[in-house]
Amino acid sequence: MTLPGILFGIVLSTLYGTAFHFWKGGPINRLILFILLAWLGFWTGHIVGAVLHWSFANIGPINGGMATLGSAAFLFVGEWLGRVEVTHK
């Protein structure tokens, strides 16, 4: 993996996180959560795709298809788990 590939992956996953935040809305701490989830899901999807030899939509050294699917999965599951509301008695 090259440094430009890593930087491009960070930029692309950050765009995924911010786009998801603009779609779902919420305060700034949710934006930070969505960006972190997008990063984690992006690189997890990239690594899982490399280990399983599944590749589609490659962008240079990045397995763009699996990375995008991983990012989307982490964002949707993270948003779903983040809906927990705390009630005070």
C-alpha positions, 0 to 999 in steps of 0.5 A: 500500500502506498502513501497516496493510496492510504491518503486517498482511502482516508479522504474517500472514507471521510466523504462517506462519513460526512455524506451519511451525516448530512443524510441522517443529521445530528449534532457534531459528535455524531459527525465525528462518530460517523467519520470514525465508523466510516474509517474503520469500516473502510479499512476493515472492508479493504482488508477482508477483501484482500484476505478473501481475494474478493476484489471489484471496483479497484482504485489503484491499490485500494479494493474500492468495492469491498471498502465501500461495502464495509464502510456502509455496513459499519455506518448503518450498524453504528447508526442503528446502535447509536439510537439508544436513548438514556432515560433518567428516573 
